[in-house]
Amino acid sequence: MNISEINLMLKAFSDETRMRILHILTAGELCVCDIISILNLPQSKVSRHLACLRKCGLAKARKNGLWVYYSLKKPRNKIQESILHCVKNCFNAVPTLKRDLNKAKEAVKSQAGSV
């Protein structure tokens, strides 16, 4: 990983919306519609931030019919691993992030129940 890739990844973490998306993706794979609902944000804004997270290698997309599902990508290096570990374990003390994650867990559970 070179310095430009590190810079791009850290920029991804510097935005509140992207941080919220990363945190809810720790619950598991989510449909874009679920992410929009959890964050209560417009589709265009969510899609723009998801594209950024894909570009820097933190998230991946899977298309299923008309739906696109997002999940966290497996860390490619120690830097990503450390930051994603913190996303999973350090942010539950932030009320907004905790609330988002609880909603995301319900959405993941609901998806599992509908299969």
N, CA, C and O atoms as a GROMACS GRO file, in nm:
protein
  460
    1MET      N    1   0.086  -0.117   0.000
    1MET     CA    2   0.000   0.000   0.000
    1MET      C    3   0.091   0.123   0.000
    1MET      O    4   0.181   0.136   0.083
    2ASN      N    5   0.064   0.212  -0.095
    2ASN     CA    6   0.146   0.333  -0.100
    2ASN      C    7   0.075   0.449  -0.028
    2ASN      O    8  -0.039   0.436   0.016
    3ILE      N    9   0.145   0.560  -0.016
    3ILE     CA   10   0.094   0.675   0.060
    3ILE      C   11  -0.034   0.731  -0.001
    3ILE      O   12  -0.122   0.778   0.072
    4SER      N   13  -0.047   0.728  -0.133
    4SER     CA   14  -0.168   0.778  -0.199
    4SER      C   15  -0.289   0.692  -0.163
    4SER      O   16  -0.399   0.744  -0.140
    5GLU      N   17  -0.269   0.560  -0.158
    5GLU     CA   18  -0.378   0.470  -0.121
    5GLU      C   19  -0.418   0.490   0.026
    5GLU      O   20  -0.537   0.486   0.060
    6ILE      N   21  -0.320   0.512   0.111
    6ILE     CA   22  -0.348   0.539   0.253
    6ILE      C   23  -0.426   0.669   0.266
    6ILE      O   24  -0.524   0.677   0.341
    7ASN      N   25  -0.384   0.772   0.192
    7ASN     CA   26  -0.452   0.900   0.195
    7ASN      C   27  -0.598   0.886   0.150
    7ASN      O   28  -0.688   0.942   0.212
    8LEU      N   29  -0.621   0.812   0.041
    8LEU     CA   30  -0.757   0.791  -0.009
    8LEU      C   31  -0.843   0.719   0.094
    8LEU      O   32  -0.959   0.755   0.115
    9MET      N   33  -0.786   0.619   0.159
    9MET     CA   34  -0.860   0.544   0.260
    9MET      C   35  -0.893   0.632   0.380
    9MET      O   36  -1.004   0.627   0.432
   10LEU      N   37  -0.797   0.711   0.425
   10LEU     CA   38  -0.822   0.797   0.540
   10LEU      C   39  -0.924   0.906   0.508
   10LEU      O   40  -1.001   0.947   0.595
   11LYS      N   41  -0.927   0.952   0.384
   11LYS     CA   42  -1.029   1.047   0.342
   11LYS      C   43  -1.168   0.984   0.352
   11LYS      O   44  -1.265   1.050   0.386
   12ALA      N   45  -1.175   0.855   0.321
   12ALA     CA   46  -1.303   0.784   0.330
   12ALA      C   47  -1.354   0.785   0.473
   12ALA      O   48  -1.475   0.793   0.497
   13PHE      N   49  -1.264   0.775   0.568
   13PHE     CA   50  -1.302   0.774   0.710
   13PHE      C   51  -1.329   0.914   0.765
   13PHE      O   52  -1.380   0.927   0.876
   14SER      N   53  -1.296   1.016   0.689
   14SER     CA   54  -1.308   1.152   0.741
   14SER      C   55  -1.447   1.213   0.723
   14SER      O   56  -1.470   1.327   0.763
   15ASP      N   57  -1.538   1.139   0.663
   15ASP     CA   58  -1.672   1.192   0.638
   15ASP      C   59  -1.774   1.121   0.728
   15ASP      O   60  -1.770   0.998   0.742
   16GLU      N   61  -1.864   1.197   0.788
   16GLU     CA   62  -1.962   1.141   0.881
   16GLU      C   63  -2.051   1.035   0.815
   16GLU      O   64  -2.076   0.929   0.873
   17THR      N   65  -2.099   1.062   0.695
   17THR     CA   66  -2.186   0.967   0.628
   17THR      C   67  -2.113   0.838   0.597
   17THR      O   68  -2.168   0.729   0.618
   18ARG      N   69  -1.991   0.847   0.548
   18ARG     CA   70  -1.914   0.726   0.518
   18ARG      C   71  -1.883   0.649   0.645
   18ARG      O   72  -1.884   0.526   0.644
   19MET      N   73  -1.854   0.719   0.754
   19MET     CA   74  -1.828   0.652   0.881
   19MET      C   75  -1.953   0.577   0.927
   19MET      O   76  -1.945   0.464   0.974
   20ARG      N   77  -2.069   0.641   0.913
   20ARG     CA   78  -2.195   0.576   0.952
   20ARG      C   79  -2.219   0.452   0.864
   20ARG      O   80  -2.261   0.348   0.914
   21ILE      N   81  -2.193   0.463   0.734
   21ILE     CA   82  -2.211   0.348   0.645
   21ILE      C   83  -2.118   0.235   0.683
   21ILE      O   84  -2.161   0.120   0.694
   22LEU      N   85  -1.991   0.266   0.704
   22LEU     CA   86  -1.897   0.161   0.744
   22LEU      C   87  -1.942   0.092   0.872
   22LEU      O   88  -1.936  -0.030   0.885
   23HIS      N   89  -1.988   0.172   0.966
   23HIS     CA   90  -2.030   0.115   1.095
   23HIS      C   91  -2.151   0.023   1.077
   23HIS      O   92  -2.154  -0.085   1.136
   24ILE      N   93  -2.250   0.063   0.999
   24ILE     CA   94  -2.366  -0.025   0.983
   24ILE      C   95  -2.332  -0.150   0.902
   24ILE      O   96  -2.395  -0.254   0.920
   25LEU      N   97  -2.234  -0.141   0.814
   25LEU     CA   98  -2.195  -0.259   0.737
   25LEU      C   99  -2.126  -0.364   0.824
   25LEU      O  100  -2.110  -0.478   0.781
   26THR      N  101  -2.085  -0.327   0.945
   26THR     CA  102  -2.029  -0.428   1.036
   26THR      C  103  -2.137  -0.527   1.079
   26THR      O  104  -2.105  -0.636   1.127
   27ALA      N  105  -2.264  -0.491   1.063
   27ALA     CA  106  -2.375  -0.581   1.098
   27ALA      C  107  -2.391  -0.691   0.994
   27ALA      O  108  -2.447  -0.797   1.023
   28GLY      N  109  -2.342  -0.666   0.872
   28GLY     CA  110  -2.355  -0.764   0.764
   28GLY      C  111  -2.396  -0.696   0.636
   28GLY      O  112  -2.400  -0.573   0.627
   29GLU      N  113  -2.426  -0.776   0.536
   29GLU     CA  114  -2.462  -0.725   0.404
   29GLU      C  115  -2.598  -0.655   0.410
   29GLU      O  116  -2.693  -0.706   0.469
   30LEU      N  117  -2.604  -0.537   0.348
   30LEU     CA  118  -2.726  -0.457   0.346
   30LEU      C  119  -2.758  -0.410   0.205
   30LEU      O  120  -2.669  -0.376   0.127
   31CYS      N  121  -2.885  -0.409   0.174
   31CYS     CA  122  -2.934  -0.353   0.048
   31CYS      C  123  -2.922  -0.201   0.056
   31CYS      O  124  -2.932  -0.143   0.164
   32VAL      N  125  -2.902  -0.138  -0.058
   32VAL     CA  126  -2.894   0.009  -0.061
   32VAL      C  127  -3.020   0.069   0.001
   32VAL      O  128  -3.012   0.168   0.073
   33CYS      N  129  -3.135   0.010  -0.027
   33CYS     CA  130  -3.260   0.063   0.028
   33CYS      C  131  -3.258   0.060   0.181
   33CYS      O  132  -3.312   0.151   0.245
   34ASP      N  133  -3.198  -0.042   0.240
   34ASP     CA  134  -3.186  -0.048   0.387
   34ASP      C  135  -3.093   0.061   0.438
   34ASP      O  136  -3.121   0.124   0.540
   35ILE      N  137  -2.983   0.083   0.369
   35ILE     CA  138  -2.887   0.187   0.410
   35ILE      C  139  -2.954   0.324   0.405
   35ILE      O  140  -2.937   0.405   0.496
   36ILE      N  141  -3.028   0.349   0.300
   36ILE     CA  142  -3.101   0.475   0.286
   36ILE      C  143  -3.198   0.493   0.402
   36ILE      O  144  -3.206   0.601   0.462
   37SER      N  145  -3.271   0.388   0.432
   37SER     CA  146  -3.370   0.393   0.541
   37SER      C  147  -3.304   0.414   0.677
   37SER      O  148  -3.351   0.495   0.757
   38ILE      N  149  -3.198   0.342   0.704
   38ILE     CA  150  -3.128   0.352   0.833
   38ILE      C  151  -3.072   0.492   0.853
   38ILE      O  152  -3.086   0.551   0.961
   39LEU      N  153  -3.009   0.546   0.750
   39LEU     CA  154  -2.944   0.677   0.761
   39LEU      C  155  -3.041   0.793   0.740
   39LEU      O  156  -3.011   0.908   0.774
   40ASN      N  157  -3.158   0.762   0.682
   40ASN     CA  158  -3.257   0.865   0.652
   40ASN      C  159  -3.195   0.975   0.563
   40ASN      O  160  -3.207   1.094   0.590
   41LEU      N  161  -3.130   0.928   0.457
   41LEU     CA  162  -3.064   1.018   0.362
   41LEU      C  163  -3.112   0.987   0.221
   41LEU      O  164  -3.160   0.877   0.195
   42PRO      N  165  -3.100   1.083   0.130
   42PRO     CA  166  -3.142   1.058  -0.009
   42PRO      C  167  -3.053   0.954  -0.078
   42PRO      O  168  -2.935   0.939  -0.046
   43GLN      N  169  -3.113   0.883  -0.172
   43GLN     CA  170  -3.043   0.776  -0.244
   43GLN      C  171  -2.917   0.828  -0.312
   43GLN      O  172  -2.815   0.760  -0.311
   44SER      N  173  -2.923   0.946  -0.371
   44SER     CA  174  -2.807   0.999  -0.444
   44SER      C  175  -2.688   1.020  -0.351
   44SER      O  176  -2.574   0.991  -0.388
   45LYS      N  177  -2.714   1.070  -0.232
   45LYS     CA  178  -2.605   1.093  -0.136
   45LYS      C  179  -2.545   0.960  -0.088
   45LYS      O  180  -2.423   0.946  -0.080
   46VAL      N  181  -2.631   0.865  -0.056
   46VAL     CA  182  -2.584   0.734  -0.010
   46VAL      C  183  -2.503   0.666  -0.120
   46VAL      O  184  -2.396   0.612  -0.094
   47SER      N  185  -2.554   0.669  -0.243
   47SER     CA  186  -2.483   0.605  -0.355
   47SER      C  187  -2.347   0.668  -0.379
   47SER      O  188  -2.250   0.597  -0.407
   48ARG      N  189  -2.339   0.799  -0.369
   48ARG     CA  190  -2.210   0.869  -0.387
   48ARG      C  191  -2.108   0.823  -0.282
   48ARG      O  192  -1.992   0.798  -0.315
   49HIS      N  193  -2.152   0.811  -0.157
   49HIS     CA  194  -2.061   0.770  -0.051
   49HIS      C  195  -2.024   0.621  -0.062
   49HIS      O  196  -1.911   0.582  -0.032
   50LEU      N  197  -2.118   0.540  -0.105
   50LEU     CA  198  -2.087   0.398  -0.127
   50LEU      C  199  -1.984   0.382  -0.239
   50LEU      O  200  -1.896   0.297  -0.229
   51ALA      N  201  -1.995   0.463  -0.343
   51ALA     CA  202  -1.897   0.459  -0.453
   51ALA      C  203  -1.757   0.493  -0.401
   51ALA      O  204  -1.659   0.431  -0.441
   52CYS      N  205  -1.750   0.590  -0.314
   52CYS     CA  206  -1.621   0.629  -0.255
   52CYS      C  207  -1.563   0.513  -0.173
   52CYS      O  208  -1.443   0.484  -0.180
   53LEU      N  209  -1.647   0.447  -0.096
   53LEU     CA  210  -1.600   0.335  -0.013
   53LEU      C  211  -1.557   0.216  -0.098
   53LEU      O  212  -1.464   0.145  -0.062
   54ARG      N  213  -1.624   0.195  -0.212
   54ARG     CA  214  -1.581   0.090  -0.305
   54ARG      C  215  -1.446   0.127  -0.368
   54ARG      O  216  -1.357   0.043  -0.379
   55LYS      N  217  -1.434   0.253  -0.408
   55LYS     CA  218  -1.312   0.299  -0.476
   55LYS      C  219  -1.187   0.281  -0.389
   55LYS      O  220  -1.080   0.245  -0.439
   56CYS      N  221  -1.202   0.306  -0.259
   56CYS     CA  222  -1.084   0.292  -0.173
   56CYS      C  223  -1.070   0.150  -0.117
   56CYS      O  224  -0.981   0.125  -0.035
   57GLY      N  225  -1.155   0.058  -0.159
   57GLY     CA  226  -1.139  -0.083  -0.125
   57GLY      C  227  -1.194  -0.124   0.010
   57GLY      O  228  -1.156  -0.229   0.062
   58LEU      N  229  -1.283  -0.044   0.069
   58LEU     CA  230  -1.337  -0.079   0.200
   58LEU      C  231  -1.471  -0.151   0.190
   58LEU      O  232  -1.507  -0.226   0.281
   59ALA      N  233  -1.545  -0.130   0.083
   59ALA     CA  234  -1.676  -0.192   0.067
   59ALA      C  235  -1.683  -0.261  -0.069
   59ALA      O  236  -1.610  -0.228  -0.162
   60LYS      N  237  -1.773  -0.358  -0.077
   60LYS     CA  238  -1.795  -0.426  -0.204
   60LYS      C  239  -1.945  -0.434  -0.230
   60LYS      O  240  -2.026  -0.430  -0.137
   61ALA      N  241  -1.979  -0.444  -0.358
   61ALA     CA  242  -2.119  -0.448  -0.398
   61ALA      C  243  -2.148  -0.582  -0.465
   61ALA      O  244  -2.062  -0.641  -0.532
   62ARG      N  245  -2.272  -0.627  -0.445
   62ARG     CA  246  -2.319  -0.750  -0.510
   62ARG      C  247  -2.458  -0.721  -0.564
   62ARG      O  248  -2.548  -0.681  -0.490
   63LYS      N  249  -2.475  -0.741  -0.694
   63LYS     CA  250  -2.605  -0.715  -0.756
   63LYS      C  251  -2.686  -0.844  -0.758
   63LYS      O  252  -2.635  -0.952  -0.791
   64ASN      N  253  -2.813  -0.830  -0.721
   64ASN     CA  254  -2.905  -0.944  -0.724
   64ASN      C  255  -3.036  -0.894  -0.784
   64ASN      O  256  -3.119  -0.834  -0.716
   65GLY      N  257  -3.054  -0.919  -0.914
   65GLY     CA  258  -3.170  -0.866  -0.983
   65GLY      C  259  -3.161  -0.714  -0.990
   65GLY      O  260  -3.063  -0.659  -1.038
   66LEU      N  261  -3.265  -0.648  -0.940
   66LEU     CA  262  -3.266  -0.502  -0.939
   66LEU      C  263  -3.199  -0.443  -0.816
   66LEU      O  264  -3.178  -0.322  -0.809
   67TRP      N  265  -3.165  -0.525  -0.720
   67TRP     CA  266  -3.112  -0.478  -0.592
   67TRP      C  267  -2.960  -0.487  -0.588
   67TRP      O  268  -2.900  -0.576  -0.648
   68VAL      N  269  -2.899  -0.392  -0.518
   68VAL     CA  270  -2.754  -0.394  -0.495
   68VAL      C  271  -2.732  -0.404  -0.345
   68VAL      O  272  -2.787  -0.327  -0.267
   69TYR      N  273  -2.649  -0.500  -0.307
   69TYR     CA  274  -2.619  -0.524  -0.167
   69TYR      C  275  -2.473  -0.488  -0.140
   69TYR      O  276  -2.385  -0.517  -0.221
   70TYR      N  277  -2.449  -0.426  -0.027
   70TYR     CA  278  -2.314  -0.384   0.011
   70TYR      C  279  -2.269  -0.454   0.138
   70TYR      O  280  -2.349  -0.485   0.226
   71SER      N  281  -2.140  -0.479   0.144
   71SER     CA  282  -2.079  -0.535   0.263
   71SER      C  283  -1.936  -0.484   0.272
   71SER      O  284  -1.882  -0.427   0.177
   72LEU      N  285  -1.875  -0.506   0.388
   72LEU     CA  286  -1.735  -0.467   0.404
   72LEU      C  287  -1.648  -0.566   0.329
   72LEU      O  288  -1.675  -0.685   0.326
   73LYS      N  289  -1.544  -0.514   0.269
   73LYS     CA  290  -1.445  -0.598   0.204
   73LYS      C  291  -1.348  -0.650   0.309
   73LYS      O  292  -1.322  -0.585   0.410
   74LYS      N  293  -1.294  -0.767   0.284
   74LYS     CA  294  -1.192  -0.820   0.373
   74LYS      C  295  -1.072  -0.726   0.368
   74LYS      O  296  -1.029  -0.686   0.260
   75PRO      N  297  -1.017  -0.688   0.485
   75PRO     CA  298  -0.901  -0.597   0.487
   75PRO      C  299  -0.786  -0.653   0.405
   75PRO      O  300  -0.754  -0.772   0.412
   76ARG      N  301  -0.724  -0.565   0.327
   76ARG     CA  302  -0.611  -0.605   0.242
   76ARG      C  303  -0.477  -0.590   0.310
   76ARG      O  304  -0.376  -0.644   0.262
   77ASN      N  305  -0.474  -0.518   0.422
   77ASN     CA  306  -0.347  -0.494   0.489
   77ASN      C  307  -0.374  -0.459   0.636
   77ASN      O  308  -0.489  -0.448   0.678
   78LYS      N  309  -0.268  -0.444   0.711
   78LYS     CA  310  -0.279  -0.416   0.855
   78LYS      C  311  -0.345  -0.282   0.884
   78LYS      O  312  -0.415  -0.268   0.985
   79ILE      N  313  -0.325  -0.185   0.799
   79ILE     CA  314  -0.385  -0.053   0.821
   79ILE      C  315  -0.537  -0.064   0.812
   79ILE      O  316  -0.608  -0.018   0.902
   80GLN      N  317  -0.587  -0.124   0.704
   80GLN     CA  318  -0.731  -0.142   0.691
   80GLN      C  319  -0.786  -0.229   0.805
   80GLN      O  320  -0.891  -0.200   0.861
   81GLU      N  321  -0.714  -0.333   0.837
   81GLU     CA  322  -0.757  -0.423   0.944
   81GLU      C  323  -0.772  -0.347   1.076
   81GLU      O  324  -0.871  -0.364   1.147
   82SER      N  325  -0.675  -0.265   1.109
   82SER     CA  326  -0.679  -0.189   1.234
   82SER      C  327  -0.793  -0.088   1.236
   82SER      O  328  -0.863  -0.074   1.336
   83ILE      N  329  -0.811  -0.017   1.125
   83ILE     CA  330  -0.917   0.084   1.120
   83ILE      C  331  -1.054   0.019   1.124
   83ILE      O  332  -1.143   0.067   1.195
   84LEU      N  333  -1.073  -0.090   1.050
   84LEU     CA  334  -1.203  -0.157   1.052
   84LEU      C  335  -1.230  -0.222   1.188
   84LEU      O  336  -1.345  -0.230   1.232
   85HIS      N  337  -1.125  -0.267   1.255
   85HIS     CA  338  -1.141  -0.319   1.391
   85HIS      C  339  -1.195  -0.208   1.482
   85HIS      O  340  -1.284  -0.232   1.564
   86CYS      N  341  -1.142  -0.091   1.468
   86CYS     CA  342  -1.188   0.023   1.547
   86CYS      C  343  -1.333   0.059   1.512
   86CYS      O  344  -1.413   0.089   1.601
   87VAL      N  345  -1.366   0.056   1.384
   87VAL     CA  346  -1.503   0.084   1.341
   87VAL      C  347  -1.599  -0.014   1.410
   87VAL      O  348  -1.706   0.026   1.457
   88LYS      N  349  -1.561  -0.141   1.415
   88LYS     CA  350  -1.648  -0.243   1.474
   88LYS      C  351  -1.656  -0.232   1.626
   88LYS      O  352  -1.760  -0.262   1.684
   89ASN      N  353  -1.548  -0.191   1.690
   89ASN     CA  354  -1.541  -0.203   1.836
   89ASN      C  355  -1.534  -0.073   1.915
   89ASN      O  356  -1.557  -0.074   2.036
   90CYS      N  357  -1.505   0.037   1.851
   90CYS     CA  358  -1.483   0.161   1.926
   90CYS      C  359  -1.598   0.260   1.918
   90CYS      O  360  -1.606   0.352   2.000
   91PHE      N  361  -1.686   0.245   1.822
   91PHE     CA  362  -1.783   0.349   1.795
   91PHE      C  363  -1.919   0.329   1.859
   91PHE      O  364  -2.007   0.413   1.842
   92ASN      N  365  -1.940   0.220   1.931
   92ASN     CA  366  -2.070   0.198   1.994
   92ASN      C  367  -2.099   0.296   2.106
   92ASN      O  368  -2.213   0.303   2.153
   93ALA      N  369  -2.000   0.370   2.150
   93ALA     CA  370  -2.022   0.471   2.254
   93ALA      C  371  -2.085   0.598   2.196
   93ALA      O  372  -2.130   0.685   2.271
   94VAL      N  373  -2.088   0.609   2.064
   94VAL     CA  374  -2.147   0.726   1.998
   94VAL      C  375  -2.296   0.695   1.975
   94VAL      O  376  -2.328   0.604   1.898
   95PRO      N  377  -2.386   0.769   2.039
   95PRO     CA  378  -2.529   0.735   2.032
   95PRO      C  379  -2.584   0.719   1.890
   95PRO      O  380  -2.657   0.624   1.864
   96THR      N  381  -2.551   0.808   1.798
   96THR     CA  382  -2.602   0.798   1.661
   96THR      C  383  -2.554   0.669   1.595
   96THR      O  384  -2.632   0.599   1.530
   97LEU      N  385  -2.427   0.637   1.613
   97LEU     CA  386  -2.372   0.516   1.552
   97LEU      C  387  -2.431   0.390   1.614
   97LEU      O  388  -2.455   0.291   1.545
   98LYS      N  389  -2.455   0.394   1.742
   98LYS     CA  390  -2.515   0.279   1.811
   98LYS      C  391  -2.658   0.257   1.761
   98LYS      O  392  -2.699   0.144   1.736
   99ARG      N  393  -2.733   0.365   1.746
   99ARG     CA  394  -2.870   0.358   1.695
   99ARG      C  395  -2.870   0.303   1.552
   99ARG      O  396  -2.950   0.216   1.518
  100ASP      N  397  -2.780   0.356   1.468
  100ASP     CA  398  -2.769   0.308   1.330
  100ASP      C  399  -2.741   0.158   1.328
  100ASP      O  400  -2.804   0.084   1.252
  101LEU      N  401  -2.648   0.114   1.410
  101LEU     CA  402  -2.609  -0.027   1.411
  101LEU      C  403  -2.724  -0.116   1.455
  101LEU      O  404  -2.744  -0.224   1.398
  102ASN      N  405  -2.799  -0.074   1.553
  102ASN     CA  406  -2.915  -0.153   1.597
  102ASN      C  407  -3.016  -0.169   1.484
  102ASN      O  408  -3.071  -0.277   1.465
  103LYS      N  409  -3.040  -0.062   1.409
  103LYS     CA  410  -3.130  -0.068   1.293
  103LYS      C  411  -3.073  -0.162   1.186
  103LYS      O  412  -3.147  -0.239   1.124
  104ALA      N  413  -2.942  -0.154   1.165
  104ALA     CA  414  -2.878  -0.239   1.064
  104ALA      C  415  -2.888  -0.387   1.103
  104ALA      O  416  -2.914  -0.471   1.017
  105LYS      N  417  -2.869  -0.417   1.229
  105LYS     CA  418  -2.881  -0.556   1.275
  105LYS      C  419  -3.022  -0.608   1.252
  105LYS      O  420  -3.040  -0.724   1.213
  106GLU      N  421  -3.122  -0.524   1.274
  106GLU     CA  422  -3.261  -0.564   1.249
  106GLU      C  423  -3.283  -0.589   1.100
  106GLU      O  424  -3.351  -0.684   1.063
  107ALA      N  425  -3.228  -0.504   1.015
  107ALA     CA  426  -3.242  -0.520   0.870
  107ALA      C  427  -3.176  -0.650   0.823
  107ALA      O  428  -3.232  -0.722   0.741
  108VAL      N  429  -3.058  -0.679   0.875
  108VAL     CA  430  -2.986  -0.802   0.838
  108VAL      C  431  -3.068  -0.924   0.884
  108VAL      O  432  -3.084  -1.021   0.810
  109LYS      N  433  -3.120  -0.916   1.005
  109LYS     CA  434  -3.201  -1.024   1.060
  109LYS      C  435  -3.328  -1.044   0.976
  109LYS      O  436  -3.368  -1.157   0.948
  110SER      N  437  -3.388  -0.935   0.935
  110SER     CA  438  -3.508  -0.940   0.853
  110SER      C  439  -3.480  -1.004   0.717
  110SER      O  440  -3.559  -1.084   0.668
  111GLN      N  441  -3.365  -0.969   0.657
  111GLN     CA  442  -3.326  -1.028   0.528
  111GLN      C  443  -3.306  -1.177   0.542
  111GLN      O  444  -3.347  -1.254   0.455
  112ALA      N  445  -3.243  -1.219   0.651
  112ALA     CA  446  -3.217  -1.361   0.674
  112ALA      C  447  -3.348  -1.437   0.691
  112ALA      O  448  -3.361  -1.552   0.649
  113GLY      N  449  -3.445  -1.372   0.753
  113GLY     CA  450  -3.575  -1.435   0.776
  113GLY      C  451  -3.659  -1.446   0.650
  113GLY      O  452  -3.748  -1.531   0.642
  114SER      N  453  -3.631  -1.362   0.550
  114SER     CA  454  -3.710  -1.363   0.427
  114SER      C  455  -3.655  -1.456   0.321
  114SER      O  456  -3.716  -1.473   0.216
  115VAL      N  457  -3.540  -1.515   0.348
  115VAL     CA  458  -3.478  -1.606   0.249
  115VAL      C  459  -3.537  -1.743   0.257
  115VAL      O  460  -3.497  -1.832   0.181
   0.00000   0.00000   0.00000
